[in-house]
Amino acid sequence: MAELLDTIIVGAGFSGLAAARLLQKENKKFIVLEARDRVGGRTHTRYLKDQMYVDLGGQWIGPTQDRMYELAKECGINWYNTYNEGKNILDLNKTIRTYTGLIPKMDVLSLINIDYVLKKLDRMAKRIPLDKPWLAPQAKTWDSLTLEAFVRKHCYTANCYKVVRAGLETVYASELNEVSLLHALFYIRSGTNLNCLLSIDNGAQQHRIKGGMQTLAEAVAKPFYELIKFNCPVKRIIQQTDTVSVEGDGFSFQAKKVIMAIPPVLINHIEFTPALPMYKSQLIQKLSMGIVGKVFGVYEKPFWRNQGFSGQVVADEHAPFQTFFDSSPADSSYGVLLAFCIADRARAFFANDESTRKKIALEAFGKYFGKEATQPVHYIDHCWADEAWSRGCYAGLYPAGAWTNFQNTLAQPTGSIHWAGTETADVWYGYIEGAVRAGERAANEILKGRV
């Protein structure tokens, strides 16, 4: 008979790896089952020729993401500042203008309106209790509205609406009508504040991992790498009195406990015996994933810097992409322009074949940064909604009614099954930091005997 393990972890993203790391420190017997052929989950560094790489998935860390910095230090992995010097570009109403700082140059009324909307969201978010957002003073009202309804109500000028919409779509990786106002406020509070979520300096985009985020994932996994079983998608989980069986094509393992560390949308494809509680299964059905694509131009050097540009762009709905960033490596040995293609724009862009996508993208790159931007050494694009083992990014989204009707059902243990993943985090929900914290929380539930 197969050895009875202490724990089986499903998923080798940062959440599963963080859980495994704690279990190993306590000398527990465990394995990690991963459907992909790699660690990292919704982070993925694609390596190109001559040591060039791009981060197809999560790539930034910033202030208050304490566990990520601690992990990097413990693993001997360095980080560096995201490039943030020079002029930014605003593409608004088919007119291109430049600006510096976080808020673009535009008509005074719209600037005042943008400031008002962002500060109002921040003030409201401060009223959200992170561990119980459904108990916020106006939770039921806020959960009955979408973020779109709030933005339309409080954006008094068309230009304000367009800029705020582009910024918030980039934050949530969704159309604003796909997420409840309560979830939007919880997300802001979870990530410190809106300025932090939108900013590079002192914000969520401040630092990048040298060598790519995959470097850190692999370093975390290294001590227990032989315990990770790749290409093992889980199909069935059977809870019995004292054991849990985890099964897939060609494998079956038994353990005392299981940690689920995969996106909620994938849980629907696993057969549970006995069935999951109705509250949990219904909530899982309601959580759709954000839709985000990343589009890269890789160049021999970051030429835009010499022209006085930061590489950053904010664009309204007339453009194929919401935002751009300079995503070059620490030593600037080559240049990378990164465009975010989100929600409806992603659906439209990725409906095209690759040659058409490349043509559309390079036209946009050239519009902002000149002819040199239309001639990259490499062109890469990647849509996370097309990945079988993610089905979207950055995270699962709570629609109207979900928080107040189902509360934190997702994170609650189900018999011997414990739940991780960034969607179960109350701090830095949707971010790698949240994934790590959730994995550690799930492992500690087991280590401390919570049932």
ROVEXMAR-573039 format. One record per residue (C-alpha): y, x negated, z; residue in one letter. Coordinates in steps of 0.1 Angstrom, whole numbers, plus 5000, padded with zeros to 4 digits. Layout:
// ROVEXMAR-573039
YXZA
...
***
This chain:
// ROVEXMAR-573039
500050005000M
503549884991A
505649735019E
507849975038L
511349855035L
514149915059D
516650025032T
516750084995I
520250054980I
520850234947V
523550064927G
524649694925A
528349754921G
530749624948F
529749904972S
526049844970G
526649464972L
528849505003A
526149715020A
523449465010A
525449175024R
525649335059L
521949435059L
521049075050Q
523048935078K
521049155102E
517749035086N
516849375073K
514249425046K
515949585016F
516049584978I
518849694954V
517949904924L
520449864895E
520250054862A
522149794844R
521149434836D
524049294857R
525849334891V
529449454893G
529249824884G
532649944873R
533849584872T
532649374842H
533949044829T
533048994792R
532948624783Y
534148514749L
533848174732K
535347854748D
535348004783Q
537648284773M
537048614791Y
538548954797V
537949194826D
536749524810L
536749694844G
538549664877G
540549334878Q
543349344904W
543649314942I
546749344963G
548349364998P
546349565024T
543149525004Q
541949305033D
538249315026R
538649194991M
540648885002Y
538148815030E
535248835006L
536948604981A
537648355009K
534148375023E
532648324988C
535048034979G
536648234951I
540348184944N
542948434931W
546248404913Y
549448594907N
549548844879T
552348734855Y
555448944862N
558448764847E
560848864819G
561749184802K
559649494803N
559549744775I
560050124775L
558850314745D
560550654749L
561250924723N
560250664696K
563050434707T
562250094723I
564349944750R
563949664775T
564549654812Y
563649444843T
562149574876G
559949874882L
562250154870I
563250144833P
566750174819K
567550524807M
570050804813D
571450824848V
570251174855L
566651084845S
566750774867L
567950974897I
565251234890N
562450974887I
563550824921D
563551174936Y
560051264924V
558450944934L
560050944969K
559151314974K
555451234966L
555550944990D
557051165018R
554451435013M
551651175012A
552651035046K
551651375060R
547951335049I
545451235076P
543250985057L
540051085075D
540651455071K
543051535042P
542051905043W
543851925076L
547251825063A
549952075073P
550152235038Q
546652135026A
545652475013K
548852514993T
548752164979W
545052194971D
545752514951S
548152334928L
547652054903T
549651734902L
550851854868E
552352174884A
554251964909F
555551714884V
556751984860R
558452164888K
560351864901H
561051674868C
564351834857Y
564851624826T
562451564797A
562751184800N
561951194837C
558851394830Y
557651164802K
558050844822V
556550984855V
553651134835R
552850804818A
552950624852G
550850874871L
548250904843E
547850524847T
547450554885V
544850834883Y
543150774849A
543451144841S
545651414828E
547751544856L
546251894854N
542851754862E
543551654898V
544751864927S
548151784943L
546351734976L
543951474961H
546951304944A
548751274978L
545551154995F
545150894968Y
548650774974I
548250755011R
544850595008S
546550314987G
549450265011T
552250434990N
553150514955L
555350204951N
552349994960C
550050164935L
552650124907L
553749764914S
552649414906I
554649224932D
553549344967N
551449604949G
547949684939A
548249474907Q
549549154925Q
546548924922H
543548854899R
540348674906I
540048334889K
537248344863G
537248724863G
536148994888M
532548944878Q
532748594894T
533348754928L
530649014923A
528048744915E
529148524944A
528748814968V
525248894953A
524048524952K
522448514987P
520148814980F
520148804942Y
516248794941E
516249124959L
518149304931I
515949474906K
517749524873F
517149784845N
515750024872C
517450364868P
516450584897V
515050924887K
513651074918R
514251044956I
511751214979I
512451245016Q
509451275039Q
509251275077T
509750905083D
510150755048T
512050795016V
510450724982S
512750614954V
511150634919E
511850564883G
509950474852D
507350224862G
508450174898F
508150344932S
509550194965F
509450335000Q
511950275028A
513150415061K
516650465047K
518450485013V
522050405005I
523450574974M
526150354959A
526650504924I
529450734909P
529051104919P
528551204883V
525351004881L
523851174912I
523451484891N
520851314870H
518551234900I
515951474912E
516051514950F
513151654971T
514051844992P
517151944972A
520551824984L
522452065006P
524352324985M
527752194997Y
527051844986K
525451934952S
528252174944Q
530951924952L
529151654931I
529151904902Q
532951954906K
533951584906L
534751474871S
535351104863M
538650964852G
538850854815I
540150504808V
539850264780G
541049904780K
542249754748V
542749374745F
544449134721G
543448774729V
545748504715Y
545848124715E
548748134739K
550848394758P
553548374732F
555548674745W
556448474776R
558548224755N
560248524740Q
561348644774G
558848934777F
556549014807S
553949174785G
554549504803Q
555149834784V
555450194795V
555150444766A
555450824763D
553051044745E
554150934710H
552350604716A
548550554717P
548650374751F
550350454784Q
550950104797T
550549734789F
550149424811F
549849044806D
546248984815S
546148604807S
544048364828P
545448154857A
546047844836D
547648034807S
545247844784S
545148144762Y
547048474761G
545748834767V
547649154762L
545949454779L
546749814769A
545550104790F
544450404771C
543950704794I
542851064795A
543751264764D
545150954747R
541750784753A
539851084740R
541851074708A
541850694704F
538050644710F
537150924686A
537950674659N
535650404646D
536250044657E
538049934626S
540450234628T
540950164666R
541749804659K
544349904632K
546050154655I
546049904684A
547449614665L
550149824650E
551249914686A
550949554697F
553149444668G
555749714674K
556349574709Y
555749204705F
556149114668G
554048994640K
552248734661E
550749014682A
549049164652T
546948844647Q
544748804678P
541948554680V
539848834695H
540249214696Y
538249404722I
538249764734D
536049934759H
535950294771C
534250354804W
533350714796A
530950584770D
529050374796E
525850554806A
525850414842W
529550494849S
530550794827R
534250714834G
536650524856C
538350454879Y
536750714901A
535651074906G
538551324907L
538951614931Y
540151924912P
542152204928A
540252354958G
537652084962A
539151904993W
539752225012T
536452395002N
534152095006F
536051855028Q
534351515031N
530851645023T
530251364999L
530251095025A
528051275050Q
524451145055P
521651375041T
518651315063G
517750945057S
520150915027I
523550755033H
526350765008W
528650484996A
530750424965G
534550424963T
534650804962E
533450814999T
536250575011A
539250705030D
541250375025V
541850254989W
539850544974Y
539150464937G
539650094941Y
537249804945I
538549764981E
537450124988G
534050054973A
533549754996V
534649955027R
532450245018A
529450015014G
530049855047E
530450185064R
527150315050A
525350005061A
526850025096N
525750395098E
522150265094I
522549965116L
524050165144K
521450435141G
523550725128R
521451005113V
***
